Amino acid sequence: MWQDGKTAPSDLQLKIVLHGTRPPLWRRLVLPSDTSLGTLHDAIQVAFGWHGGHLHLFTDEFGRGYGDAARLSDIDLGFGRGVGHEGATALGDVLAEEGARLRYVYDFGDDWEHRITLEKTLPRPVGAERTVRCVGGRRADVPAEDIGGVWGLAGVLECLDAPDGAGDGPYGELVAELRAAGYDPAAFDRDGITGRLAQLMPDTVFGEAKPPAGGQAGRGGVRRLTAEDVASCTCGQCRVGDPVDAGVDEPDEDVPVLRPVTLASQEDLVAAVRGVPLFDAALRLVAWCREGRQVTAARVLRPALAREAVEELHLWKPAGDDSPYADAVARARALKSLRSAKDVAVLDDPWWLAVDGGMITISGGRAWGGAATDFADEDLLEFWAATLGDLLEEIGETGVLDGWHGELGELTAEIADGLVGLLYDAPDDVWVDVDDLRAKAAEVVANGPEFDLYQALFTASFQGLGEGLALLGAVEYEPGDGDDSAEEALRTLLNAMSGQEMGGGSRTPSAASDRLRDDKCGHRMRLTPLGRYGLRAYLLECGVPAPLLGEYAKADAGTLLQGLQNYSPEELRREVEGWLAHRSAADATVGLLDACAGDGPEAAAKRAVAQLVLAGLDDPRALRVLRKAADSDVQGCRQVAATTLGAHPGAAARVDPARAEEAGLWLLIDGLSILAGAQESEEMVQGFLENWNTAPEELEQRVDELWRVEHPATAHVLAELGEGLRGVDKRLAKRMRTAANKAHSRR
């Protein structure tokens, strides 16, 4: 955005979603790229109807916080560093490229969390007026503050829609006021919002804003930094002592490292959503209700209309062969005896999907379908992703199986969570098979009643997750060919283990578990392209880095090196090819070498990746840059350049072998410093032993040279190895400690 101290005249189109609302409540705003986050805060307040009396906080994708620094200075947000001043931070510096995200939390008591995504960068003609405007959205403003966040909002809307209102409940007075005022939660007043936004005067931030001290960028090995829940709010408005969330999750040491993936085109993804039977049925119901259809007090179609919808829209088609609606005669009999639309699953599921999603609104005793463009293309895709996210969140809270509570329910939630990770990490078109997973578990865990129970829980969780995801088109699911469902088999085992088997049978626990093992289960599933898109969106919202192949194509070299640290060789090759396609070999080499400067484990990790990238550059211009860098005085750059040239097969490299050897030893210490700076001694030694070029036999020949290496971490690395190798090779460990003492003396 910034070039030669001048700002590029551009506007940013942002989509801002109030997280957790069903139907989704969102706004699409356009703001100047050179305005501040403070102006964005003001715009959000106007666009959602907030009153501005509570604290707020922005958090970017890398865990850096921005807000009113003066008001937040006395609150421990858990960052371990300061909060950036939102008034001095340019919007375009934080949302630097399309797809970038921000999180904005308002009111640390109710935790109104807004998810902000940069959709487009729009050129603004020179001299054009700098304005803030609303160009899209859905649903009315939030009707009130201090109602308990999105859960309270859902309660208010439910009471508002109920015939008897809220009565004397906690929302009774508010609901009465809203009814008297004619509040319509489905109404979106774009012109009114834009009119109010026109009163804002967007400020201008000159020069590049600096992130809070200690901020980190990039994905890969750097986990997304988040804050612990704030203990209390001292703004004078939030209820002091109430537990609050600053809008950023706590740092998690167990955040998985996921492989980078590719996604299908948006056009293909939207077509896939329309092809999901549940969503296809919902969209047909929307069109069918365009002119309004009568509903009961329970907000479902009247029985006669329900029969008409099932037949006219062919809602029975996706039903299985065992459904009473699959056969024409049985369907006619079932529909004739219908007493409530709730009794028809083929209608009930798509009906509530459409109603809860805002595609169908209910007012005046009638159901009204939205306009054909309301859920077109990206909006439909986002709605689908939100539906999948809601399902996964529900599974994470209550487990996979209906009616299972307590420890068993929690176990099914944990199993499902692990399966989601396995599905996402599996290569495209590869099936995840329950029998394969159970067999692997049996190899490392002894058989017995507890293991049998876990195996049964695992199979039932696998089946429950597969069926739930298949309903949304997120996976292809192939059920096993056993006589009973996995859940029924689990109940059989539990009954047998407790001696309370239903039906008076005498099956023993071992016999029940043998039945589970002998059953030709064979449940398996694999992600669809739509499912991969949805799971990635969900993982990103949960704070899990989910890299995308090609996302670093236009990134600077430092960001590239940071992001590639957990890529496989093939993934690294593909990402680097895309990155090199956007710049000359000379420019790429200059950028990579510049990123190699610096001290500490993070700089060392970048240098390790830089060597892999530079090794593939064979352009004469790149070699000239390397030769120049090898003669420089910049630590890190010089060693990487010399080592790269020394390993180059061509004569054009021309580097002194002794100099290349010296640089190699420096980078050996450098690589070990990554482990020494981030791990305990035992883990460092394990990583050291697993590295081919630092195995003990190699080190035997170099240990007496390493203490002379002029690297800032030499003494520390040798001392750590000397301690860690005590239980592996006492003689070598002693030589390491001696070398460490020499390095200390030399310093």
Stockholm file with secondary structure:
# STOCKHOLM 1.0

chainA/1-747         MWQDGKTAPSDLQLKIVLHGTRPPLWRRLVLPSDTSLGTLHDAIQVAFGWHGGHLHLFTDEFGRGYGDAARLSDIDLGFGRGVGHEGATALGDVLAEEGARLRYVYDFGDDWEHRITLEKTLPRPVGAERTVRCVGGRRADVPAEDIGGVWGLAGVLECLDAPDGAGDGPYGELVAELRAAGYDPAAFDRDGITGRLAQLMPDTVFGEAKPPAGGQAGRGGVRRLTAEDVASCTCGQCRVGDPVDAGVDEPDEDVPVLRPVTLASQEDLVAAVRGVPLFDAALRLVAWCREGRQVTAARVLRPALAREAVEELHLWKPAGDDSPYADAVARARALKSLRSAKDVAVLDDPWWLAVDGGMITISGGRAWGGAATDFADEDLLEFWAATLGDLLEEIGETGVLDGWHGELGELTAEIADGLVGLLYDAPDDVWVDVDDLRAKAAEVVANGPEFDLYQALFTASFQGLGEGLALLGAVEYEPGDGDDSAEEALRTLLNAMSGQEMGGGSRTPSAASDRLRDDKCGHRMRLTPLGRYGLRAYLLECGVPAPLLGEYAKADAGTLLQGLQNYSPEELRREVEGWLAHRSAADATVGLLDACAGDGPEAAAKRAVAQLVLAGLDDPRALRVLRKAADSDVQGCRQVAATTLGAHPGAAARVDPARAEEAGLWLLIDGLSILAGAQESEEMVQGFLENWNTAPEELEQRVDELWRVEHPATAHVLAELGEGLRGVDKRLAKRMRTAANKAHSRR
#=GR chainA/1-747 SS CEETTEECCEEEEEEEEETTCSSCEEEEEEEETTSBHHHHHHHHHHHHTCCSCSCEEEEETTSCEEECHHHHTTSCCSCSSCCEEGGGSBHHHHSCSTTCEEEEEECTTTCEEEEEEEEEEEECCTTCCCCCEEEEEESCCCCCSSSCHHHHHHHHHHHHHSTTTTTTSTTHHHHHHHHHHTCCTTCCCHHHHHHHHTTCCCCCCCSCCCCCTTCCCCSTTSCCCCCCCCSCCCSSSSCTTCCCCCSSCCCCTTCCCCCCBCCCCHHHHHHHHHHSHHHHHHHHHHHHTTTCEEBCTTSSBCHHHHHHHHHHTTTTTTSCTTSTTTSHHHHHHHHHTCCCGGGCHHHHHHHHHHHHTTSEEEETTEEEECCTTTTCTHHHHHHHHHHHHHHHHHHHHHCSSTTCCHHHHHHHHHHHHHHHHHHHHSCTTCCEEHHHHHHHHHHHSCCSHHHHHHHHHHHHHHHHHHHHHHHTTSEEEECCCCSSCHHHHHHHHHHHHHTCCTTSCCCCHHHHHHHHHHSCCCCEEEECHHHHHHHHHHHHHTTCCCCBTTTTTTSCHHHHHHHGGGCCHHHHHHHHHHHHTTSCHHHHHHHHHHTTCCCSHHHHHHHHHHHHHHTTCCCHHHHHHHHHHHTSCCTTHHHHHHHHHHHCCSGGGCCCHHHHHHHHHHHHHHHHHHHHHHSCHHHHHHHHHHSGGGSHHHHHHHHHHHTTCCCTTHHHHHHHHHHHGGGTCHHHHHHHHHHHHHHHHHC
#=GC SS_cons         CEETTEECCEEEEEEEEETTCSSCEEEEEEEETTSBHHHHHHHHHHHHTCCSCSCEEEEETTSCEEECHHHHTTSCCSCSSCCEEGGGSBHHHHSCSTTCEEEEEECTTTCEEEEEEEEEEEECCTTCCCCCEEEEEESCCCCCSSSCHHHHHHHHHHHHHSTTTTTTSTTHHHHHHHHHHTCCTTCCCHHHHHHHHTTCCCCCCCSCCCCCTTCCCCSTTSCCCCCCCCSCCCSSSSCTTCCCCCSSCCCCTTCCCCCCBCCCCHHHHHHHHHHSHHHHHHHHHHHHTTTCEEBCTTSSBCHHHHHHHHHHTTTTTTSCTTSTTTSHHHHHHHHHTCCCGGGCHHHHHHHHHHHHTTSEEEETTEEEECCTTTTCTHHHHHHHHHHHHHHHHHHHHHCSSTTCCHHHHHHHHHHHHHHHHHHHHSCTTCCEEHHHHHHHHHHHSCCSHHHHHHHHHHHHHHHHHHHHHHHTTSEEEECCCCSSCHHHHHHHHHHHHHTCCTTSCCCCHHHHHHHHHHSCCCCEEEECHHHHHHHHHHHHHTTCCCCBTTTTTTSCHHHHHHHGGGCCHHHHHHHHHHHHTTSCHHHHHHHHHHTTCCCSHHHHHHHHHHHHHHTTCCCHHHHHHHHHHHTSCCTTHHHHHHHHHHHCCSGGGCCCHHHHHHHHHHHHHHHHHHHHHHSCHHHHHHHHHHSGGGSHHHHHHHHHHHTTCCCTTHHHHHHHHHHHGGGTCHHHHHHHHHHHHHHHHHC
//
